[in-house]
């Protein structure tokens, strides 16, 4: 198992990541170049050996409910590969509403903040971003809440809904 300092050194070696010291001696690493709402790549690295890397967009990693994979028992090569893959996954455009040429991330986020979805039967739902969550409404009634746009999109597609043109 790598030491806390070794883990910090490895993640600090990625110029794309910014170190953020948080409470109780823990450290996060943010990727400000992310094209997704998720910006935290390294999460809660702690002197006791625990810590996580965001792998929610990757295949083949066991993750928690928020998409983080434990790095407690990874060796240097595994940690570098996972961190690089996480950065790469967050660098790819989301599968949500298409980004228009020249459109800023802030403008795209505003556009994504409220989207209409329609079923083959003509039923309409509205997906809204509020307070860092995604809420699904049928008229004025709240139907569901999601942590990410991707979760909401996946649910809507599984239920047969498509973005309204």
C-alpha positions as CSV (number, residue, x, y, z in Angstrom):
1,X,0.0,0.0,0.0
2,X,1.3,3.4,-0.9
3,X,1.8,6.0,1.9
4,X,-0.4,9.1,2.1
5,X,2.6,11.2,0.9
6,X,3.2,8.9,-2.1
7,X,-0.5,9.2,-3.1
8,X,-0.3,13.0,-2.8
9,X,2.9,13.0,-4.9
10,X,1.4,10.9,-7.6
11,X,-1.8,13.0,-7.9
12,X,0.3,16.2,-7.6
13,X,2.3,15.1,-10.6
14,X,-0.8,15.6,-12.9
15,X,-0.6,19.3,-14.0
16,X,-4.4,19.2,-14.7
17,X,-5.2,18.7,-11.1
18,X,-5.4,21.3,-8.3
19,X,-4.9,20.3,-4.7
20,X,-7.5,21.3,-2.1
21,X,-6.9,20.7,1.5
22,X,-10.1,19.9,3.3
23,X,-11.1,19.1,6.9
24,X,-9.5,16.5,9.2
25,X,-6.2,16.3,7.2
26,X,-8.0,15.1,4.0
27,X,-7.0,16.3,0.5
28,X,-9.1,16.5,-2.7
29,X,-7.8,17.0,-6.2
30,X,-10.0,19.0,-8.6
31,X,-9.9,19.0,-12.4
32,X,-11.1,22.4,-13.5
33,X,-11.0,21.4,-17.2
34,X,-13.8,18.9,-16.7
35,X,-16.5,19.0,-19.3
36,X,-18.9,17.4,-16.7
37,X,-20.4,18.8,-13.6
38,X,-18.0,16.5,-11.7
39,X,-14.7,18.2,-11.0
40,X,-13.3,16.2,-8.1
41,X,-10.9,13.5,-9.4
42,X,-9.1,12.7,-6.1
43,X,-11.5,12.6,-3.1
44,X,-10.9,12.5,0.6
45,X,-7.3,11.3,0.5
46,X,-6.5,10.7,4.2
47,X,-3.3,10.0,6.2
48,X,-4.9,6.7,7.3
49,X,-4.6,5.4,3.7
50,X,-8.1,5.8,2.5
51,X,-9.0,7.8,-0.6
52,X,-11.0,7.7,-3.8
53,X,-10.7,8.5,-7.5
54,X,-13.7,9.3,-9.6
55,X,-14.4,6.4,-11.9
56,X,-18.1,7.0,-12.5
57,X,-17.6,7.2,-16.3
58,X,-15.2,4.3,-16.5
59,X,-15.8,0.6,-17.1
60,X,-14.2,-2.1,-15.0
61,X,-13.9,-0.3,-11.6
62,X,-16.0,-1.0,-8.5
63,X,-17.5,2.3,-7.4
64,X,-19.7,3.6,-4.7
65,X,-23.0,5.4,-5.3
66,X,-21.3,8.6,-6.3
67,X,-18.9,6.9,-8.8
68,X,-15.7,6.8,-6.7
69,X,-13.3,3.9,-6.6
70,X,-11.2,3.2,-3.5
71,X,-7.5,3.6,-3.9
72,X,-6.5,2.2,-0.5
73,X,-4.7,-0.8,-1.9
74,X,-3.5,0.4,-5.4
75,X,0.1,0.4,-6.3
76,X,1.8,3.4,-8.1
77,X,1.1,2.1,-11.6
78,X,-2.6,1.4,-10.8
79,X,-3.1,4.8,-9.2
80,X,-1.5,6.6,-12.1
81,X,-3.6,4.7,-14.6
82,X,-6.8,5.3,-12.7
83,X,-6.2,9.0,-12.3
84,X,-5.2,9.4,-16.0
85,X,-8.4,7.5,-17.0
86,X,-10.5,9.7,-14.7
87,X,-9.1,12.9,-16.2
88,X,-9.6,11.6,-19.7
89,X,-13.2,10.6,-19.0
90,X,-14.0,14.0,-17.6
91,X,-12.3,15.6,-20.7
92,X,-14.8,14.0,-23.1
93,X,-18.0,15.8,-23.8
94,X,-21.0,14.5,-21.9
95,X,-23.7,12.6,-23.8
96,X,-26.3,15.1,-22.7
97,X,-27.5,18.0,-24.9
98,X,-25.0,18.7,-27.6
99,X,-22.4,21.4,-27.1
100,X,-22.7,24.0,-29.8
101,X,-19.5,25.3,-31.5
102,X,-18.1,28.2,-29.5
103,X,-20.5,27.7,-26.6
104,X,-19.0,28.1,-23.2
105,X,-19.4,25.5,-20.5
106,X,-21.4,28.0,-18.5
107,X,-23.8,28.6,-21.4
108,X,-24.2,24.9,-21.9
109,X,-24.9,24.3,-18.3
110,X,-27.6,27.0,-18.3
111,X,-29.1,25.3,-21.4
112,X,-29.0,22.0,-19.6
113,X,-30.5,23.5,-16.5
114,X,-34.0,23.0,-17.9
115,X,-34.8,20.4,-20.6
116,X,-38.1,19.0,-21.8
117,X,-38.5,15.2,-22.5
118,X,-41.3,13.5,-24.3
119,X,-42.4,9.9,-24.4
120,X,-43.7,8.1,-27.5
121,X,-47.2,8.5,-26.1
122,X,-46.7,12.3,-26.0
123,X,-46.2,12.6,-22.2
124,X,-43.9,15.4,-21.2
125,X,-41.5,15.7,-18.3
126,X,-39.2,18.5,-17.4
127,X,-35.7,18.0,-16.0
128,X,-34.4,20.9,-14.0
129,X,-31.0,21.5,-12.3
130,X,-31.5,23.1,-8.9
131,X,-29.1,23.2,-5.9
132,X,-26.6,20.7,-7.4
133,X,-29.3,18.1,-8.0
134,X,-31.5,17.2,-11.1
135,X,-35.2,17.2,-10.5
136,X,-37.8,15.5,-12.8
137,X,-41.2,17.2,-12.9
138,X,-44.5,16.2,-14.4
139,X,-46.2,19.5,-14.6
140,X,-45.9,21.0,-11.1
141,X,-45.4,17.6,-9.5
142,X,-41.9,16.4,-8.5
143,X,-41.4,12.8,-9.8
144,X,-37.8,12.0,-9.0
145,X,-34.4,13.5,-8.0
146,X,-31.0,12.6,-9.4
147,X,-27.4,13.5,-8.4
148,X,-26.2,13.9,-12.0
149,X,-27.6,14.8,-15.4
150,X,-26.2,11.4,-16.7
151,X,-28.3,9.5,-14.1
152,X,-31.4,11.4,-15.0
153,X,-30.7,11.0,-18.8
154,X,-30.2,7.2,-18.3
155,X,-33.5,6.9,-16.4
156,X,-35.5,8.9,-18.9
157,X,-34.1,6.9,-21.9
158,X,-34.8,3.6,-20.1
159,X,-38.4,4.8,-19.7
160,X,-38.7,5.6,-23.4
161,X,-38.3,9.4,-23.2
162,X,-36.3,11.5,-25.6
163,X,-35.3,15.2,-25.4
164,X,-38.0,17.3,-26.9
165,X,-36.8,19.0,-30.1
